[in-house]
Amino acid sequence: MYKKIIFSLFLIFLLTACSTLPNSNKNNNDNDYVKSVWITYYELSEFTDNASENEFKKRVGQAFKILSKNGFNRVTVQVRPFADAFYKSSYFQTSSYLVGNRGDELKYDALKIMTELAHKYHLEIEAWINPYRISNSTDFSEIPSDDIVMKYKDTENIIVCDTGIYFNPASPDANSLIVNGVKEIVLNYDVNSICFDDYFYPTKNKSIDKDLYKKYKDDGGKLSLDDWRRENVSNMISSVYRSIKGINENVTFGISTASNIENNYNSLYADVEIWATNDGYVDYLCPQIYFGFQNENQPFMSTTKKWIQMAECDLYVALPLYKSSLEDEFAGESGRQEFVKNNNIVARQVTYLSKLDEVKGFYVFSY
């Protein structure tokens, strides 16, 4: 009952935001204007919890019907959060959030069902992937012995740091696995788009890839460590883009980046400006501008304008519905209570974005 109450409250906020899009605005009548909702792996687990295939279909169908009825035209579902799968994969084991234990038998193909239901309710469906993240824990005992991750354990293909276990962006084998994992989705499922999350290099620690960097330098490489790391990520991104377009040029590829352009570049080694201004990397970027208008560090409007000034690809903006009614502890004094005192911030952000020709849509975090 508690979860149903929480969902109902958030749905009210969601529908309020969606309903504020002005009818007179040309973007509102543009079929290409994207209005999407993120559905996270932990939210998908609410649909799969103790559910038969028919019950899962019923739960997802009800959710998609509501989203479609209220004006959304895309749903972005997190189908590979931790080198695992909410679908039948030749590379990754079944997600524990789908079957209970990682690697257990796949009783039904969640992505296949969601794809069929999304199109039934006139929604585009986007497969949302965390390319490098394997686990938020450093405990390998949580991973089955026959998992491909275990084959990579204690090799240069994997990074283990304080925040968890990740594929190494410098590893050609790891990057090939990521590319192949995307290709099988595009080949086997009628998805409209692929989205990568904002996780790239998990740490700036120089020890995580020192052997591969030494090999690169010994072979005549000239780039600094930071530039080399950025090139590793960008090469993976361009490989994914080429692979998708080689299968189906109508499937789009985008990345929901962190909001701070400089932090992307300096800490995550994500050269978002290169991706946004050159062909062959992405169709769109969707920065997570999860801030209020009064935020002292990254106010919503000025942060949006920075991305508009930079991006030459399609630009969407991810909005912070999850902050509704909560104190924003990182907003500074003037913005700290903004989401507590105002119940229409996301609605106002939707209206603001709808007036900007350079912004082609918005994503709401989260379902």
VOPAGU-2260 file (C-alpha; in pm, 1 decimal, decimal comma):
REM VOPAGU-2260
SITE   aa  ch    i         X         Y         Z
SITE  MET   A    0       0,0       0,0       0,0
SITE  TYR   A    1     283,3     241,4      89,1
SITE  LYS   A    2     443,7     201,4    -253,7
SITE  LYS   A    3     108,6     262,0    -423,6
SITE  ILE   A    4      56,5     582,7    -225,6
SITE  ILE   A    5     404,5     710,0    -311,5
SITE  PHE   A    6     351,7     628,9    -679,9
SITE  SER   A    7      16,2     809,3    -680,2
SITE  LEU   A    8     170,9    1121,8    -530,8
SITE  PHE   A    9     451,5    1125,5    -784,2
SITE  LEU   A   10     207,8    1062,2   -1067,9
SITE  ILE   A   11      18,1    1376,6    -968,1
SITE  PHE   A   12     340,0    1578,0    -994,8
SITE  LEU   A   13     421,4    1409,2   -1324,4
SITE  LEU   A   14      87,7    1478,3   -1487,1
SITE  THR   A   15      93,7    1838,0   -1362,9
SITE  ALA   A   16     429,6    1889,4   -1529,9
SITE  CYS   A   17     319,0    1731,0   -1854,5
SITE  SER   A   18      -7,8    1923,9   -1869,4
SITE  THR   A   19     169,1    2260,0   -1854,6
SITE  LEU   A   20     319,6    2227,3   -2201,0
SITE  PRO   A   21     154,1    2517,3   -2386,7
SITE  ASN   A   22     -77,9    2422,1   -2671,8
SITE  SER   A   23      35,5    2727,6   -2865,4
SITE  ASN   A   24     400,0    2627,4   -2865,1
SITE  LYS   A   25     518,9    2477,0   -3190,7
SITE  ASN   A   26     720,6    2210,7   -3008,6
SITE  ASN   A   27     400,5    2077,2   -2854,3
SITE  ASN   A   28     267,1    1993,1   -3200,0
SITE  ASP   A   29     594,0    1848,9   -3322,7
SITE  ASN   A   30     588,2    1469,1   -3329,2
SITE  ASP   A   31     965,8    1470,7   -3284,5
SITE  TYR   A   32     950,5    1653,4   -2949,8
SITE  VAL   A   33    1048,7    1386,0   -2699,3
SITE  LYS   A   34     866,9    1346,6   -2366,5
SITE  SER   A   35    1015,7    1049,5   -2185,6
SITE  VAL   A   36    1010,6     890,7   -1841,9
SITE  TRP   A   37    1300,0     694,5   -1692,4
SITE  ILE   A   38    1209,9     356,0   -1542,7
SITE  THR   A   39    1503,0     238,9   -1331,2
SITE  TYR   A   40    1609,0    -119,5   -1265,5
SITE  TYR   A   41    1479,1     -98,2    -909,1
SITE  GLU   A   42    1145,4      32,2   -1036,0
SITE  LEU   A   43    1129,0    -247,7   -1292,7
SITE  SER   A   44    1180,1    -488,8   -1005,2
SITE  GLU   A   45     846,5    -364,3    -866,3
SITE  PHE   A   46     682,5    -494,8   -1185,0
SITE  THR   A   47     870,4    -824,6   -1177,7
SITE  ASP   A   48     836,3    -892,0    -803,1
SITE  ASN   A   49     667,8   -1233,7    -764,7
SITE  ALA   A   50     506,6   -1179,6   -1103,4
SITE  SER   A   51     412,1   -1438,7   -1358,7
SITE  GLU   A   52     454,0   -1342,3   -1723,1
SITE  ASN   A   53      87,6   -1244,1   -1742,8
SITE  GLU   A   54     105,6   -1040,3   -1424,2
SITE  PHE   A   55     417,9    -861,8   -1550,4
SITE  LYS   A   56     238,1    -779,8   -1876,2
SITE  LYS   A   57     -56,9    -644,5   -1682,1
SITE  ARG   A   58     156,3    -421,2   -1459,1
SITE  VAL   A   59     364,6    -283,6   -1743,9
SITE  GLY   A   60      61,6    -237,7   -1966,7
SITE  GLN   A   61    -116,2     -32,0   -1702,0
SITE  ALA   A   62     189,4     189,2   -1653,8
SITE  PHE   A   63     247,5     245,1   -2026,1
SITE  LYS   A   64    -120,7     317,1   -2084,7
SITE  ILE   A   65    -113,0     591,2   -1819,2
SITE  LEU   A   66     202,6     746,8   -1963,4
SITE  SER   A   67      65,0     745,9   -2317,3
SITE  LYS   A   68    -273,3     882,7   -2209,5
SITE  ASN   A   69    -105,1    1175,5   -2039,7
SITE  GLY   A   70     106,3    1288,5   -2330,4
SITE  PHE   A   71     435,7    1104,3   -2303,3
SITE  ASN   A   72     572,6     953,0   -2623,1
SITE  ARG   A   73     881,3     764,4   -2503,0
SITE  VAL   A   74     973,9     536,1   -2215,4
SITE  THR   A   75    1338,3     475,7   -2121,9
SITE  VAL   A   76    1381,7     143,0   -1941,8
SITE  GLN   A   77    1699,9      37,8   -1762,9
SITE  VAL   A   78    1764,6    -309,2   -1901,4
SITE  ARG   A   79    2137,4    -345,8   -1824,5
SITE  PRO   A   80    2226,9    -177,9   -1495,9
SITE  PHE   A   81    2516,9    -398,6   -1375,6
SITE  ALA   A   82    2657,3    -604,7   -1664,7
SITE  ASP   A   83    2334,6    -804,5   -1638,7
SITE  ALA   A   84    2021,8    -827,2   -1849,9
SITE  PHE   A   85    1645,6    -787,4   -1837,8
SITE  TYR   A   86    1637,7    -979,2   -2166,2
SITE  LYS   A   87    1780,4   -1289,5   -2332,3
SITE  SER   A   88    2150,7   -1218,3   -2373,6
SITE  SER   A   89    2439,1   -1413,7   -2518,7
SITE  TYR   A   90    2684,7   -1212,5   -2311,6
SITE  PHE   A   91    2530,9   -1108,8   -1980,1
SITE  GLN   A   92    2357,6   -1312,1   -1713,2
SITE  THR   A   93    1998,1   -1249,6   -1616,2
SITE  SER   A   94    1956,9    -962,8   -1371,2
SITE  SER   A   95    1881,4   -1040,5   -1009,0
SITE  TYR   A   96    1625,3    -760,1   -1030,3
SITE  LEU   A   97    1433,2    -970,7   -1281,0
SITE  VAL   A   98    1472,5   -1326,3   -1151,9
SITE  GLY   A   99    1576,1   -1297,6    -787,0
SITE  ASN   A  100    1932,6   -1423,3    -817,7
SITE  ARG   A  101    2180,2   -1316,6   -1081,2
SITE  GLY   A  102    2204,7   -1581,2   -1348,8
SITE  ASP   A  103    1883,3   -1766,5   -1261,9
SITE  GLU   A  104    1668,6   -1902,0   -1544,0
SITE  LEU   A  105    1492,5   -1639,6   -1755,8
SITE  LYS   A  106    1121,1   -1712,6   -1713,8
SITE  TYR   A  107    1009,6   -1436,7   -1950,0
SITE  ASP   A  108    1183,2   -1176,8   -2162,4
SITE  ALA   A  109    1102,2    -843,6   -1996,9
SITE  LEU   A  110    1244,8    -628,6   -2276,3
SITE  LYS   A  111    1050,0    -815,9   -2544,7
SITE  ILE   A  112     726,0    -769,4   -2352,7
SITE  MET   A  113     794,8    -402,7   -2279,1
SITE  THR   A  114     879,7    -335,6   -2642,8
SITE  GLU   A  115     552,5    -487,3   -2762,2
SITE  LEU   A  116     348,4    -299,5   -2501,4
SITE  ALA   A  117     523,0      31,6   -2562,6
SITE  HIS   A  118     436,4      20,9   -2930,0
SITE  LYS   A  119      81,8     -89,2   -2849,1
SITE  TYR   A  120      39,2     231,2   -2650,3
SITE  HIS   A  121     216,9     448,3   -2909,9
SITE  LEU   A  122     532,3     495,2   -2706,9
SITE  GLU   A  123     885,5     477,6   -2837,1
SITE  ILE   A  124    1098,2     250,2   -2622,6
SITE  GLU   A  125    1459,9     316,1   -2536,4
SITE  ALA   A  126    1695,9      58,5   -2387,2
SITE  TRP   A  127    1893,4     225,9   -2109,0
SITE  ILE   A  128    2236,8      79,6   -2029,7
SITE  ASN   A  129    2517,9     140,5   -1784,7
SITE  PRO   A  130    2811,1      45,0   -2008,5
SITE  TYR   A  131    3095,7      14,5   -1755,8
SITE  ARG   A  132    2929,4     -51,5   -1419,3
SITE  ILE   A  133    2939,7    -411,7   -1292,1
SITE  SER   A  134    2858,1    -377,1    -923,3
SITE  ASN   A  135    2821,7    -116,4    -650,0
SITE  SER   A  136    2997,3    -366,5    -423,8
SITE  THR   A  137    3355,6    -493,4    -440,0
SITE  ASP   A  138    3246,5    -843,8    -335,5
SITE  PHE   A  139    3294,0   -1086,9    -625,2
SITE  SER   A  140    3113,6   -1360,8    -429,3
SITE  GLU   A  141    2787,8   -1195,2    -533,3
SITE  ILE   A  142    2863,3   -1279,7    -896,3
SITE  PRO   A  143    2808,9   -1637,2   -1030,5
SITE  SER   A  144    3125,3   -1830,3   -1111,0
SITE  ASP   A  145    3024,0   -1875,6   -1475,5
SITE  ASP   A  146    2954,4   -1505,6   -1528,4
SITE  ILE   A  147    3173,2   -1339,4   -1792,2
SITE  VAL   A  148    3273,0   -1088,4   -1525,0
SITE  MET   A  149    3447,3   -1367,7   -1332,0
SITE  LYS   A  150    3648,7   -1455,6   -1639,7
SITE  TYR   A  151    3777,2   -1100,4   -1636,3
SITE  LYS   A  152    3855,4   -1096,7   -1263,1
SITE  ASP   A  153    4218,7   -1015,1   -1181,9
SITE  THR   A  154    4281,6    -899,8   -1538,5
SITE  GLU   A  155    4328,2    -560,6   -1700,6
SITE  ASN   A  156    3966,2    -577,9   -1820,7
SITE  ILE   A  157    3823,9    -478,7   -1482,4
SITE  ILE   A  158    3871,4    -193,2   -1236,4
SITE  VAL   A  159    3800,1    -240,6    -866,2
SITE  CYS   A  160    3780,2      77,6    -660,6
SITE  ASP   A  161    3605,1     212,1    -352,4
SITE  THR   A  162    3274,5     261,7    -534,8
SITE  GLY   A  163    3254,8     -86,4    -687,2
SITE  ILE   A  164    3356,7    -298,0    -985,7
SITE  TYR   A  165    3370,1    -160,0   -1340,1
SITE  PHE   A  166    3483,2    -259,5   -1685,4
SITE  ASN   A  167    3809,2     -85,1   -1767,4
SITE  PRO   A  168    3755,1     179,1   -2040,1
SITE  ALA   A  169    4114,0     120,4   -2152,1
SITE  SER   A  170    4054,3    -249,4   -2222,0
SITE  PRO   A  171    3984,4    -344,1   -2585,7
SITE  ASP   A  172    3818,8    -669,3   -2472,7
SITE  ALA   A  173    3588,3    -489,3   -2231,3
SITE  ASN   A  174    3491,7    -234,6   -2493,6
SITE  SER   A  175    3421,3    -509,7   -2746,8
SITE  LEU   A  176    3190,5    -672,9   -2494,4
SITE  ILE   A  177    3003,0    -345,9   -2444,5
SITE  VAL   A  178    2965,1    -297,1   -2819,8
SITE  ASN   A  179    2848,7    -655,5   -2874,6
SITE  GLY   A  180    2598,7    -618,6   -2592,8
SITE  VAL   A  181    2443,0    -318,8   -2765,4
SITE  LYS   A  182    2442,5    -490,3   -3102,0
SITE  GLU   A  183    2243,5    -788,1   -2975,0
SITE  ILE   A  184    1971,9    -558,0   -2841,7
SITE  VAL   A  185    1940,6    -370,2   -3170,4
SITE  LEU   A  186    1944,2    -696,3   -3368,0
SITE  ASN   A  187    1691,5    -883,1   -3153,1
SITE  TYR   A  188    1451,7    -618,0   -3023,3
SITE  ASP   A  189    1241,4    -353,1   -3193,9
SITE  VAL   A  190    1375,2     -68,8   -2980,8
SITE  ASN   A  191    1373,5     288,4   -3103,4
SITE  SER   A  192    1681,1     406,4   -2917,3
SITE  ILE   A  193    1976,9     315,1   -2698,0
SITE  CYS   A  194    2072,5     536,4   -2403,4
SITE  PHE   A  195    2392,4     526,3   -2196,9
SITE  ASP   A  196    2397,9     654,5   -1840,8
SITE  ASP   A  197    2653,2     903,5   -1706,0
SITE  TYR   A  198    2897,2     651,3   -1554,6
SITE  PHE   A  199    3235,9     655,9   -1725,9
SITE  TYR   A  200    3572,8     646,2   -1545,5
SITE  PRO   A  201    3483,5     569,5   -1182,1
SITE  THR   A  202    3791,4     735,0   -1032,1
SITE  LYS   A  203    4085,4     959,1   -1120,5
SITE  ASN   A  204    4329,2     726,9    -943,7
SITE  LYS   A  205    4634,4     679,2   -1164,5
SITE  SER   A  206    4688,5     317,4   -1060,8
SITE  ILE   A  207    4373,4     170,7   -1217,2
SITE  ASP   A  208    4509,5     153,8   -1571,6
SITE  LYS   A  209    4881,0     215,0   -1525,2
SITE  ASP   A  210    4989,3    -103,7   -1705,8
SITE  LEU   A  211    4775,2     -33,5   -2011,2
SITE  TYR   A  212    4888,3     327,9   -2018,2
SITE  LYS   A  213    5252,4     219,9   -1994,1
SITE  LYS   A  214    5198,2     -16,1   -2286,1
SITE  TYR   A  215    5039,2     267,0   -2483,6
SITE  LYS   A  216    5340,1     492,9   -2413,8
SITE  ASP   A  217    5591,9     216,0   -2486,9
SITE  ASP   A  218    5422,1     166,6   -2823,1
SITE  GLY   A  219    5479,4     531,8   -2907,7
SITE  GLY   A  220    5162,0     692,1   -2772,3
SITE  LYS   A  221    5190,5    1067,7   -2718,0
SITE  LEU   A  222    4874,3    1155,6   -2525,5
SITE  SER   A  223    4876,0    1252,3   -2160,2
SITE  LEU   A  224    4700,9    1014,7   -1920,2
SITE  ASP   A  225    4392,5    1236,3   -1905,1
SITE  ASP   A  226    4367,9    1277,8   -2282,8
SITE  TRP   A  227    4427,8     905,2   -2333,8
SITE  ARG   A  228    4145,5     822,7   -2095,0
SITE  ARG   A  229    3911,3    1060,9   -2274,3
SITE  GLU   A  230    4008,5     902,7   -2605,9
SITE  ASN   A  231    3932,8     554,8   -2466,6
SITE  VAL   A  232    3578,7     656,9   -2375,3
SITE  SER   A  233    3520,1     844,0   -2700,3
SITE  ASN   A  234    3643,7     547,6   -2905,4
SITE  MET   A  235    3395,2     322,3   -2727,3
SITE  ILE   A  236    3113,4     571,0   -2789,3
SITE  SER   A  237    3194,7     599,5   -3160,1
SITE  SER   A  238    3217,8     219,1   -3191,7
SITE  VAL   A  239    2872,1     181,8   -3038,7
SITE  TYR   A  240    2733,5     449,7   -3270,4
SITE  ARG   A  241    2877,3     284,9   -3582,7
SITE  SER   A  242    2752,9     -55,6   -3475,8
SITE  ILE   A  243    2398,4      66,0   -3417,8
SITE  LYS   A  244    2381,4     251,0   -3748,3
SITE  GLY   A  245    2529,1     -49,8   -3929,0
SITE  ILE   A  246    2233,1    -256,6   -3812,5
SITE  ASN   A  247    1952,3      -1,9   -3825,9
SITE  GLU   A  248    2018,3     362,6   -3906,0
SITE  ASN   A  249    1676,6     456,3   -3765,4
SITE  VAL   A  250    1771,0     350,9   -3412,4
SITE  THR   A  251    1906,5     651,8   -3228,0
SITE  PHE   A  252    2187,9     657,8   -2973,5
SITE  GLY   A  253    2229,1     906,8   -2695,3
SITE  ILE   A  254    2386,5     964,7   -2358,0
SITE  SER   A  255    2234,3    1111,9   -2044,7
SITE  THR   A  256    2540,6    1293,3   -1920,0
SITE  ALA   A  257    2615,6    1456,7   -1589,7
SITE  SER   A  258    2515,6    1823,4   -1594,1
SITE  ASN   A  259    2852,7    1987,4   -1532,3
SITE  ILE   A  260    3041,1    2007,0   -1862,1
SITE  GLU   A  261    3378,0    2070,4   -1697,9
SITE  ASN   A  262    3335,4    1787,5   -1447,4
SITE  ASN   A  263    3249,2    1547,4   -1728,1
SITE  TYR   A  264    3574,5    1639,7   -1898,4
SITE  ASN   A  265    3807,0    1652,8   -1597,2
SITE  SER   A  266    3671,5    1381,3   -1364,6
SITE  LEU   A  267    3471,9    1132,7   -1572,1
SITE  TYR   A  268    3694,7    1166,4   -1880,9
SITE  ALA   A  269    3381,1    1217,1   -2088,7
SITE  ASP   A  270    3453,8    1466,4   -2365,3
SITE  VAL   A  271    3091,5    1567,7   -2413,3
SITE  GLU   A  272    3184,6    1862,0   -2635,3
SITE  ILE   A  273    3353,0    1631,8   -2886,5
SITE  TRP   A  274    3044,3    1408,9   -2889,7
SITE  ALA   A  275    2806,8    1702,1   -2920,6
SITE  THR   A  276    2986,5    1881,8   -3203,5
SITE  ASN   A  277    3112,6    1602,1   -3430,4
SITE  ASP   A  278    2939,4    1339,7   -3640,4
SITE  GLY   A  279    2975,5     974,9   -3549,5
SITE  TYR   A  280    2931,0     981,0   -3174,1
SITE  VAL   A  281    2570,0    1041,3   -3069,6
SITE  ASP   A  282    2232,6    1146,5   -3203,5
SITE  TYR   A  283    2148,4    1329,3   -2882,4
SITE  LEU   A  284    2268,3    1428,5   -2536,7
SITE  CYS   A  285    2037,8    1454,4   -2235,9
SITE  PRO   A  286    2220,2    1628,2   -1949,4
SITE  GLN   A  287    2080,6    1561,8   -1603,4
SITE  ILE   A  288    1999,7    1919,1   -1501,6
SITE  TYR   A  289    1857,9    1814,2   -1167,8
SITE  PHE   A  290    1849,6    2161,2   -1014,6
SITE  GLY   A  291    1600,2    2427,7    -922,6
SITE  PHE   A  292    1589,3    2781,9   -1052,2
SITE  GLN   A  293    1746,8    2911,1    -729,2
SITE  ASN   A  294    2032,5    2662,1    -709,0
SITE  GLU   A  295    2348,0    2861,6    -629,9
SITE  ASN   A  296    2588,9    2619,2    -797,1
SITE  GLN   A  297    2409,6    2520,0   -1116,7
SITE  PRO   A  298    2087,7    2718,9   -1159,4
SITE  PHE   A  299    1852,6    2545,9   -1399,7
SITE  MET   A  300    1821,8    2815,2   -1664,5
SITE  SER   A  301    2188,9    2912,8   -1694,8
SITE  THR   A  302    2298,1    2547,2   -1693,6
SITE  THR   A  303    2051,9    2471,5   -1974,0
SITE  LYS   A  304    2185,7    2768,4   -2172,6
SITE  LYS   A  305    2544,1    2637,2   -2141,7
SITE  TRP   A  306    2438,8    2311,8   -2305,0
SITE  ILE   A  307    2244,5    2494,6   -2576,1
SITE  GLN   A  308    2548,9    2703,7   -2659,2
SITE  MET   A  309    2767,9    2394,7   -2691,3
SITE  ALA   A  310    2554,4    2120,5   -2844,5
SITE  GLU   A  311    2513,6    2072,2   -3217,6
SITE  CYS   A  312    2342,5    1733,3   -3178,8
SITE  ASP   A  313    1983,2    1703,1   -3057,9
SITE  LEU   A  314    1951,3    1819,9   -2699,7
SITE  TYR   A  315    1704,4    1694,0   -2439,2
SITE  VAL   A  316    1700,9    1786,1   -2070,5
SITE  ALA   A  317    1650,1    1544,1   -1779,6
SITE  LEU   A  318    1435,1    1689,3   -1500,4
SITE  PRO   A  319    1443,0    1621,2   -1122,4
SITE  LEU   A  320    1093,2    1508,4   -1032,8
SITE  TYR   A  321    1246,6    1293,9    -758,8
SITE  LYS   A  322    1336,2    1609,2    -562,9
SITE  SER   A  323     972,5    1715,9    -529,0
SITE  SER   A  324     897,2    1819,7    -167,6
SITE  LEU   A  325    1254,6    1741,1     -56,8
SITE  GLU   A  326    1527,2    1964,6      79,7
SITE  ASP   A  327    1803,6    2014,5    -178,1
SITE  GLU   A  328    2115,4    2001,1      38,0
SITE  PHE   A  329    2359,1    2083,6    -243,2
SITE  ALA   A  330    2173,4    2391,5    -369,9
SITE  GLY   A  331    2319,8    2651,1    -135,0
SITE  GLU   A  332    2117,8    2853,3     109,7
SITE  SER   A  333    1892,6    3029,0    -141,2
SITE  GLY   A  334    1790,7    2708,7    -317,8
SITE  ARG   A  335    1789,7    2465,7     -28,2
SITE  GLN   A  336    1414,5    2485,3      37,9
SITE  GLU   A  337    1303,6    2549,9    -320,4
SITE  PHE   A  338    1153,9    2206,4    -379,8
SITE  VAL   A  339     991,8    2210,4     -34,8
SITE  LYS   A  340     822,2    2546,8     -73,9
SITE  ASN   A  341     715,3    2508,6    -438,0
SITE  ASN   A  342     517,8    2220,6    -586,6
SITE  ASN   A  343     540,7    2333,1    -949,4
SITE  ILE   A  344     914,2    2353,9   -1023,1
SITE  VAL   A  345     925,1    2069,2   -1274,8
SITE  ALA   A  346     606,6    2201,9   -1436,0
SITE  ARG   A  347     773,4    2541,8   -1478,4
SITE  GLN   A  348    1084,9    2374,7   -1618,2
SITE  VAL   A  349     878,0    2187,6   -1876,3
SITE  THR   A  350     715,8    2517,2   -1979,7
SITE  TYR   A  351    1052,7    2692,8   -1998,7
SITE  LEU   A  352    1206,2    2418,4   -2214,7
SITE  SER   A  353     906,9    2413,3   -2449,5
SITE  LYS   A  354     987,7    2771,6   -2551,0
SITE  LEU   A  355    1346,1    2692,9   -2652,1
SITE  ASP   A  356    1383,5    2585,4   -3013,4
SITE  GLU   A  357    1722,8    2430,7   -2939,3
SITE  VAL   A  358    1579,4    2183,6   -2685,3
SITE  LYS   A  359    1403,8    1891,9   -2851,0
SITE  GLY   A  360    1241,2    1734,8   -2546,6
SITE  PHE   A  361    1266,5    1638,0   -2181,6
SITE  TYR   A  362    1308,8    1325,8   -1969,2
SITE  VAL   A  363    1156,6    1293,3   -1622,0
SITE  PHE   A  364    1346,0    1114,5   -1345,4
SITE  SER   A  365    1180,8     895,8   -1260,5
SITE  TYR   A  366     875,8     673,9   -1288,4
